[in-house]
Amino acid sequence: MSINSTLLEEKSAKTKQSLVDSASELFVKYGVNKVTIDDICSNCGMTKGSFYYHFPSKNHIVALSINSGLDRYLEEHYNSDENLSITEQLTNLNLCTFNFFQKIGKELTGLSFISLISTLVDVVIKDRTFVNVLSSIIIKAQNQSLLNDMNKEEAYHHCSSVINGILIEWCISGDKLNNIDWKKLIKIKSKSSLENNYIIE
């Protein structure tokens, strides 16, 4: 591989991240439906050609941009205290993640899931803060003989399903279920997800 090709790859990655960051900022500020591709490009000084080089449609950038916002939020707010138990670390990650989605609201959260489902965008990407933190917790859990009936990929999706499941339920609950303590459920489900009591036949 030549130096030039490496530089081009780095420039392409920076352009893509600039578009994702721009979309994240605008979606949170104005909502997904009001923001156009032109708005996203103008906000970060990119062309529509650059946008379409990286993304087939606006819908493809929704989940990526919202998850990018989550990563920035975790970098500022997640307590990565190694002295905490594995259960406490996972619980804190899930609670901090829930706090972010509460902050951006049910509409953006729901649109993020719709984007994931409709476009099959992969947000389990190397160097994402959420992915790195959860992967690190899983490695430590398996070193302590937890989740050993799963490989690392299975354990990752098993543990991420806790917060994803809560977020989906929270999104579709409407205002009728105000008596649900979502954070209590996160604590209970985070703990139970690390218990080796699965029956596999």
C-alpha positions in Angstrom: 0.0 0.0 0.0 1.4 3.4 -0.9 1.5 6.5 1.2 -0.9 8.3 -1.1 -3.5 5.6 -0.8 -3.2 5.7 3.0 -3.6 9.5 3.0 -6.7 9.2 0.7 -8.2 6.6 3.1 -7.6 8.9 6.1 -9.1 11.9 4.2 -12.1 9.8 3.3 -12.6 8.7 6.9 -12.4 12.3 8.1 -14.9 13.4 5.5 -17.3 10.7 6.5 -17.0 11.5 10.2 -17.5 15.2 9.5 -20.8 14.4 7.8 -21.8 12.1 10.6 -21.0 14.8 13.2 -22.8 17.5 11.2 -25.9 15.3 10.9 -25.8 14.5 14.7 -25.6 18.1 15.6 -28.5 19.1 13.3 -30.7 16.2 14.1 -30.6 16.9 17.8 -31.1 20.6 17.3 -33.9 20.5 14.6 -35.2 17.0 14.3 -34.5 14.4 11.6 -37.5 15.4 9.4 -36.6 19.1 9.1 -32.9 18.5 8.2 -32.0 18.0 4.6 -28.9 16.6 3.0 -28.1 20.1 1.8 -28.2 21.3 5.5 -25.9 18.5 6.6 -23.4 19.3 3.8 -23.5 23.0 4.3 -23.1 22.7 8.0 -19.7 21.0 7.6 -18.6 22.5 4.3 -18.9 19.3 2.3 -20.5 18.7 -1.1 -23.6 16.5 -1.9 -21.2 14.4 -3.9 -19.2 13.7 -0.8 -22.4 12.8 1.0 -23.5 10.4 -1.6 -20.1 8.8 -1.9 -20.4 7.7 1.7 -24.2 7.4 2.2 -26.9 6.2 -0.2 -29.5 8.3 1.5 -30.3 10.5 4.5 -31.8 7.5 6.3 -28.4 5.8 6.2 -26.8 8.5 8.3 -29.5 8.7 11.0 -28.4 5.8 13.1 -24.7 6.5 12.6 -25.0 10.1 13.6 -27.2 9.4 16.7 -24.8 6.7 17.8 -21.9 9.1 17.2 -23.6 11.5 19.6 -24.0 8.7 22.1 -20.2 8.1 21.9 -19.4 11.7 22.6 -21.9 11.7 25.5 -20.2 8.6 27.0 -16.8 10.1 26.7 -18.0 13.0 28.9 -20.3 11.2 31.3 -19.5 7.5 31.6 -17.7 6.5 34.8 -15.1 3.9 33.8 -14.0 3.1 37.3 -12.1 -0.2 37.2 -12.6 -0.7 40.9 -16.3 -1.3 40.3 -17.6 -4.8 39.8 -18.4 -6.0 36.3 -22.1 -5.7 37.1 -21.7 -2.1 38.3 -19.7 -1.3 35.2 -22.3 -2.7 32.8 -25.1 -1.1 34.8 -23.4 2.3 34.7 -22.8 2.0 30.9 -26.5 1.1 30.3 -27.7 3.9 32.6 -25.5 6.5 30.9 -26.7 5.3 27.5 -30.3 5.6 28.6 -29.6 9.1 29.9 -28.3 10.2 26.5 -31.4 8.8 24.7 -33.7 10.4 27.3 -31.9 13.7 26.5 -32.5 13.5 22.8 -36.0 12.2 23.2 -38.2 9.3 22.0 -38.6 10.6 18.5 -34.9 10.6 17.7 -34.4 7.4 19.5 -37.2 5.7 17.6 -35.9 7.1 14.3 -32.5 5.7 15.1 -33.9 2.2 15.5 -36.0 2.6 12.3 -32.8 3.6 10.4 -31.0 0.6 11.7 -33.8 -1.8 10.7 -34.6 -0.3 7.3 -31.0 0.2 6.1 -29.2 -2.5 8.0 -26.5 0.0 8.9 -23.9 -1.6 11.2 -23.2 0.5 14.3 -21.0 -2.1 15.9 -17.9 -0.4 14.5 -14.3 -0.6 15.6 -13.2 2.5 17.7 -16.8 3.5 18.7 -16.8 4.4 22.4 -19.9 2.4 23.2 -18.6 -0.7 21.4 -15.1 -0.5 23.0 -16.5 0.0 26.5 -19.0 -2.9 26.2 -16.4 -5.2 24.6 -14.0 -4.4 27.4 -16.6 -5.2 30.0 -17.4 -8.5 28.3 -13.8 -9.5 28.1 -13.5 -8.9 31.9 -16.7 -10.8 32.5 -15.5 -13.8 30.6 -12.2 -13.7 32.5 -14.2 -14.0 35.6 -16.1 -17.0 34.2 -19.2 -15.1 33.3 -20.9 -15.5 29.9 -18.6 -18.4 29.1 -21.3 -20.3 27.3 -21.1 -17.6 24.6 -18.4 -16.5 22.2 -17.4 -12.8 22.3 -19.8 -11.8 19.5 -22.8 -13.6 21.1 -21.9 -12.1 24.5 -21.8 -8.6 23.0 -25.2 -8.9 21.3 -26.6 -10.5 24.4 -25.5 -7.6 26.7 -26.3 -4.9 24.2 -29.9 -6.3 23.9 -30.5 -5.2 27.5 -30.3 -1.5 26.7 -31.7 -1.8 23.2 -34.7 -3.7 24.5 -35.3 -1.1 27.3 -35.0 1.8 24.7 -37.5 0.2 22.3 -40.0 -0.4 25.1 -39.5 3.1 26.4 -40.0 4.5 22.9 -43.3 2.7 22.3 -44.6 3.1 25.8 -46.1 6.5 25.1 -47.3 8.6 28.1 -49.6 5.9 29.6 -46.8 4.0 31.4 -45.5 6.8 33.6 -45.3 4.4 36.5 -42.5 2.4 35.1 -39.1 3.1 36.6 -36.9 2.4 33.5 -33.7 2.9 35.4 -34.7 0.3 38.0 -35.4 -2.1 35.1 -32.0 -1.3 33.6 -30.3 -2.2 36.9 -32.2 -5.5 37.2 -31.7 -6.5 33.6 -28.0 -5.6 33.6 -27.4 -7.8 36.6 -29.4 -10.7 35.3 -27.6 -10.5 31.9 -24.3 -11.5 33.5 -25.6 -14.5 35.4 -24.7 -17.9 34.0 -28.1 -19.5 34.4 -29.1 -20.1 30.8 -30.6 -23.4 29.7 -29.3 -24.4 26.3 -30.6 -27.6 24.8 
